[in-house]
Amino acid sequence: MHTPCTQVSRDHMEQTINFPFKKGFTLSDMALIASYQEQYAPMSCEYNFANLFAWNEAYTHLWCSYEDRILIYDTAHNQAFMPMGEDLTPEALAGLAQYLIRAGLCPVIGLVCRDYLEYYPEVEKFFLVEENRDHAEYLYLTRKLHSLRGTKLHKKKNLIAQFNSLYPDYRIKTLGPGDLEEIEHFSRQMLDRMDSPDENLENEYRAIVKTMTYFNELNMGGLSLSAEDRMIAFSLFSRLNPFTYDIQFEKSDYEYKGASQVINWETAKFLKGKCRYLNREQDLGIKGLRQAKLSYDPEALFIPYVLKFKQ
């Protein structure tokens, strides 16, 4: 979904932006954003307030109310998200692109779904359309991730059975704000094991800590998996829309074979009565991660498109 644009420099952002844009999200903005999530049911995790808040420092977002919609602009990647609210016609989107230009921002609009393009083929009069497979989001049926029925998921069930044999006394715990220190320690430990963790993983670590710090305020949920008297995996999640939960973070100790499958299965078990779908977010073009997400037989992929304004 992210397409570089050289029109705007973050170093000079404060001098070039024409507000009413607000910079970043605070807890006081949560009720407004959540009301749009509830009413318009976005499928992309990028609209999830808990994500927007947790990643504030890494990806400074600008946002404002635009024609009764929520307009979010990602300054790290220089593009707007498709506004959250009623669909804008292609002509109205062209007007939005011009609005972005007047604000000193890049007239690129991301998170556009295929359904919109099919309903409004005339969008190509105003924009170049590009698919961004690397930022596709994986959607799974919650009950299917719990039942693990079918030949495609047979290997997952076997790994869970092997884990059960090795660690019959494993423990699942419901997380809360009091678990901040343990989650922080485990996340740091997993990161420090890597040979050369990149900036994205460091940003993710900080986002996890922030999420745990404001756990209750963000209406978060979470589970941890312990074996041999130590944490070996955890998941953190929140509601994305009325029928979908967003699995925002999931970490496991690779030295414990089957731990990642168990925390995945336990999370689906915990959420199966609360939602129909689980959004397990993107693979970011990482080959191993893509293979792992596909191996769980997703129900659908939300593949975002990018619109580049024809100036």
C-alpha positions as CSV (number, residue, x, y, z in Angstrom):
1,M,0.0,0.0,0.0
2,H,2.9,2.4,0.6
3,T,4.2,4.3,-2.4
4,P,7.0,6.8,-2.1
5,C,6.4,10.3,-3.2
6,T,9.0,13.1,-3.3
7,Q,6.5,16.0,-3.2
8,V,6.8,16.5,0.6
9,S,9.7,16.2,3.0
10,R,9.1,15.2,6.6
11,D,11.9,17.6,7.6
12,H,9.8,20.5,6.4
13,M,6.4,19.1,7.3
14,E,5.5,21.7,9.8
15,Q,6.2,24.5,7.3
16,T,4.3,23.0,4.4
17,I,1.1,21.6,5.9
18,N,-2.0,23.7,5.8
19,F,-4.1,22.6,8.8
20,P,-7.0,21.6,9.9
21,F,-4.9,18.4,9.9
22,K,-4.1,17.2,13.4
23,K,-0.8,15.5,14.1
24,G,-1.0,12.0,15.6
25,F,-3.8,10.4,17.6
26,T,-4.5,10.8,21.3
27,L,-6.8,8.7,23.5
28,S,-9.4,11.6,23.3
29,D,-9.7,10.7,19.6
30,M,-10.6,7.1,20.2
31,A,-14.4,7.5,20.5
32,L,-14.7,9.3,17.1
33,I,-12.5,6.8,15.2
34,A,-14.1,3.8,16.9
35,S,-17.6,5.1,15.9
36,Y,-16.5,5.1,12.2
37,Q,-15.0,1.6,12.6
38,E,-18.3,0.4,14.0
39,Q,-20.4,2.1,11.3
40,Y,-18.4,1.6,8.2
41,A,-16.6,-1.7,9.1
42,P,-13.2,-1.2,7.5
43,M,-11.4,-4.5,6.8
44,S,-7.9,-3.0,6.9
45,C,-6.0,-3.0,10.1
46,E,-4.6,0.4,9.2
47,Y,-7.8,2.0,10.3
48,N,-7.8,0.3,13.7
49,F,-7.5,3.0,16.4
50,A,-5.4,0.8,18.6
51,N,-2.9,0.4,15.8
52,L,-2.9,4.1,14.9
53,F,-2.3,5.0,18.5
54,A,0.4,2.4,19.2
55,W,2.4,3.3,16.1
56,N,2.2,7.1,16.5
57,E,5.9,7.6,17.1
58,A,7.0,5.4,14.2
59,Y,4.5,6.6,11.6
60,T,3.3,10.0,12.4
61,H,-0.2,10.4,10.9
62,L,-2.0,13.5,10.0
63,W,-5.8,13.4,10.1
64,C,-8.9,15.5,9.9
65,S,-12.6,15.4,9.1
66,Y,-13.1,15.7,5.4
67,E,-16.7,16.0,4.1
68,D,-18.1,13.9,7.0
69,R,-15.4,11.3,6.6
70,I,-12.1,10.6,8.5
71,L,-9.1,11.4,6.3
72,I,-5.8,9.9,7.5
73,Y,-2.5,10.8,5.9
74,D,0.6,8.7,6.5
75,T,3.6,11.0,6.5
76,A,6.1,8.1,6.7
77,H,5.0,6.9,3.3
78,N,3.5,10.1,1.9
79,Q,0.0,8.9,1.0
80,A,-3.5,9.3,2.3
81,F,-5.7,6.4,3.3
82,M,-9.0,6.0,1.4
83,P,-11.3,8.2,3.7
84,M,-13.3,6.2,6.2
85,G,-17.0,6.8,5.6
86,E,-19.4,6.8,2.7
87,D,-17.6,6.2,-0.7
88,L,-16.4,9.2,-2.6
89,T,-17.0,9.2,-6.3
90,P,-13.9,9.2,-8.6
91,E,-14.6,12.9,-9.2
92,A,-14.8,13.6,-5.5
93,L,-11.5,11.6,-5.0
94,A,-9.9,13.8,-7.6
95,G,-11.1,16.8,-5.5
96,L,-9.5,15.2,-2.5
97,A,-6.2,14.8,-4.4
98,Q,-6.3,18.5,-5.2
99,Y,-7.0,19.2,-1.5
100,L,-3.9,17.2,-0.6
101,I,-1.8,19.2,-3.1
102,R,-3.1,22.5,-1.6
103,A,-2.0,21.2,1.8
104,G,1.5,20.5,0.6
105,L,0.9,16.8,0.6
106,C,1.3,14.0,-1.9
107,P,-1.9,13.3,-4.0
108,V,-1.7,9.5,-3.6
109,I,-4.5,7.5,-2.0
110,G,-4.0,4.1,-0.6
111,L,-6.1,1.3,0.9
112,V,-8.5,1.3,-2.0
113,C,-10.3,-2.0,-2.3
114,R,-11.0,-4.0,-5.4
115,D,-14.8,-3.6,-5.0
116,Y,-14.4,0.2,-5.3
117,L,-12.5,-0.1,-8.6
118,E,-15.0,-2.5,-10.0
119,Y,-17.9,-0.3,-9.1
120,Y,-16.2,2.9,-10.3
121,P,-14.1,1.9,-13.4
122,E,-14.0,5.6,-14.4
123,V,-11.6,6.2,-11.6
124,E,-8.8,5.6,-14.2
125,K,-9.8,8.9,-15.8
126,F,-8.2,10.6,-12.8
127,F,-5.7,8.2,-11.3
128,L,-3.2,5.6,-12.2
129,V,-4.1,2.4,-10.3
130,E,-1.5,0.1,-8.8
131,E,-2.0,-3.1,-6.8
132,N,0.2,-3.5,-3.7
133,R,0.3,-7.2,-3.0
134,D,3.0,-6.8,-0.3
135,H,0.5,-5.0,2.0
136,A,-2.3,-7.5,1.5
137,E,-4.0,-8.4,4.7
138,Y,-4.9,-12.0,5.6
139,L,-8.5,-12.7,6.7
140,Y,-9.4,-16.0,8.3
141,L,-12.6,-17.6,9.6
142,T,-12.2,-17.7,13.4
143,R,-14.0,-21.1,13.7
144,K,-11.7,-22.6,11.0
145,L,-8.5,-21.5,12.8
146,H,-9.9,-23.2,15.9
147,S,-11.2,-26.4,14.4
148,L,-8.2,-26.8,12.0
149,R,-10.4,-29.1,9.9
150,G,-9.2,-30.0,6.4
151,T,-6.1,-31.4,4.8
152,K,-4.5,-27.9,4.4
153,L,-4.4,-27.5,8.2
154,H,-3.6,-31.0,9.2
155,K,0.1,-30.2,9.8
156,K,-0.9,-27.4,12.2
157,K,-3.0,-29.9,14.2
158,N,-0.1,-32.3,14.3
159,L,2.3,-29.6,15.6
160,I,-0.2,-28.7,18.4
161,A,-0.5,-32.4,19.3
162,Q,3.3,-32.7,19.5
163,F,3.5,-29.5,21.7
164,N,0.9,-31.0,24.0
165,S,2.9,-34.2,24.3
166,L,6.1,-32.3,25.2
167,Y,4.4,-29.7,27.5
168,P,1.2,-31.3,28.8
169,D,1.1,-28.7,31.6
170,Y,1.3,-25.6,29.4
171,R,-0.7,-22.7,30.6
172,I,-2.7,-20.0,28.8
173,K,-3.2,-16.7,30.7
174,T,-5.5,-13.8,29.8
175,L,-3.4,-10.7,29.7
176,G,-4.0,-7.4,31.4
177,P,-2.1,-4.1,32.1
178,G,-0.3,-5.8,35.0
179,D,1.6,-8.0,32.5
180,L,3.4,-5.1,30.9
181,E,6.8,-5.9,32.4
182,E,6.7,-9.5,31.4
183,I,5.5,-8.8,27.8
184,E,8.2,-6.0,27.5
185,H,10.9,-8.4,28.7
186,F,9.9,-11.3,26.4
187,S,9.6,-9.0,23.4
188,R,13.0,-7.5,24.0
189,Q,14.5,-10.9,24.5
190,M,13.1,-12.2,21.2
191,L,14.4,-9.0,19.5
192,D,17.9,-9.3,21.0
193,R,18.2,-12.8,19.7
194,M,18.2,-11.6,16.1
195,D,21.5,-11.0,14.4
196,S,20.6,-7.5,13.1
197,P,17.0,-6.4,13.9
198,D,15.9,-3.6,11.6
199,E,14.2,-0.4,12.4
200,N,10.8,-1.8,11.7
201,L,11.2,-4.5,14.4
202,E,12.5,-1.9,16.9
203,N,9.4,0.2,16.1
204,E,7.2,-2.9,16.6
205,Y,8.8,-3.4,20.0
206,R,8.0,0.1,21.1
207,A,4.4,-0.3,19.7
208,I,3.9,-3.4,21.8
209,V,5.1,-1.6,24.9
210,K,2.8,1.3,24.3
211,T,-0.1,-1.0,23.6
212,M,0.5,-2.8,26.9
213,T,0.9,0.6,28.7
214,Y,-2.6,1.7,27.6
215,F,-4.1,-1.8,27.5
216,N,-7.4,-1.0,29.2
217,E,-7.8,2.4,27.6
218,L,-7.5,0.8,24.1
219,N,-9.9,-2.0,25.0
220,M,-7.2,-4.6,24.2
221,G,-7.3,-8.3,24.7
222,G,-4.5,-10.7,24.9
223,L,-3.2,-14.2,25.8
224,S,0.1,-15.6,26.9
225,L,1.4,-19.1,26.6
226,S,3.8,-20.5,29.3
227,A,5.7,-23.7,29.5
228,E,8.4,-24.8,31.9
229,D,7.5,-21.8,34.1
230,R,8.3,-19.2,31.5
231,M,6.4,-17.2,28.8
232,I,7.0,-18.6,25.4
233,A,4.4,-16.8,23.3
234,F,1.7,-14.1,23.4
235,S,-0.9,-12.5,21.2
236,L,-2.5,-9.0,21.5
237,F,-5.7,-8.2,19.7
238,S,-8.6,-5.7,19.5
239,R,-11.9,-5.3,17.6
240,L,-11.5,-3.9,14.1
241,N,-15.2,-3.9,13.1
242,P,-18.4,-5.5,14.3
243,F,-17.4,-8.9,12.9
244,T,-13.6,-8.9,12.8
245,Y,-10.8,-8.8,15.4
246,D,-7.3,-7.6,14.5
247,I,-4.4,-9.7,15.7
248,Q,-2.0,-6.8,16.2
249,F,0.9,-8.6,17.7
250,E,1.9,-12.3,18.0
251,K,5.3,-13.4,19.2
252,S,6.6,-16.9,20.0
253,D,9.9,-18.5,21.1
254,Y,11.1,-20.5,18.1
255,E,13.0,-22.8,20.4
256,Y,9.7,-24.3,21.4
257,K,8.4,-26.2,18.5
258,G,4.7,-25.7,18.0
259,A,4.4,-22.7,20.3
260,S,3.4,-20.4,17.4
261,Q,0.7,-22.8,16.3
262,V,-0.6,-23.2,19.9
263,I,-0.9,-19.4,20.5
264,N,-2.6,-19.0,17.2
265,W,-5.1,-21.9,18.0
266,E,-5.7,-20.6,21.5
267,T,-6.4,-17.1,20.3
268,A,-8.9,-18.4,17.8
269,K,-10.5,-20.5,20.5
270,F,-10.7,-17.4,22.8
271,L,-12.3,-15.2,20.1
272,K,-14.5,-17.7,18.2
273,G,-17.6,-16.5,20.1
274,K,-16.7,-12.9,19.6
275,C,-16.1,-12.5,15.9
276,R,-16.5,-14.2,12.5
277,Y,-13.1,-13.2,11.1
278,L,-9.5,-12.6,12.3
279,N,-7.3,-10.2,10.4
280,R,-3.7,-11.3,10.8
281,E,-2.4,-8.3,9.0
282,Q,0.3,-8.2,6.3
283,D,3.3,-10.2,5.2
284,L,5.2,-7.1,4.0
285,G,6.6,-9.0,1.1
286,I,8.7,-11.2,3.4
287,K,8.9,-14.6,1.8
288,G,8.8,-16.7,5.0
289,L,6.0,-14.7,6.5
290,R,3.9,-14.9,3.4
291,Q,4.4,-18.7,3.3
292,A,3.4,-19.0,7.0
293,K,0.2,-16.9,6.5
294,L,-0.8,-18.7,3.4
295,S,-0.3,-22.1,5.1
296,Y,-3.2,-21.3,7.4
297,D,-5.5,-21.2,4.4
298,P,-7.0,-17.7,4.6
299,E,-10.6,-17.2,3.7
300,A,-9.7,-14.0,1.8
301,L,-7.0,-11.5,1.1
302,F,-7.7,-7.8,1.4
303,I,-5.4,-6.6,-1.4
304,P,-5.1,-2.8,-1.3
305,Y,-4.7,-0.6,-4.4
306,V,-3.0,2.7,-4.7
307,L,-4.3,5.7,-6.7
308,K,-1.8,8.1,-8.1
309,F,-3.4,11.4,-9.2
310,K,-2.9,12.3,-12.9
311,Q,-1.8,15.9,-12.6
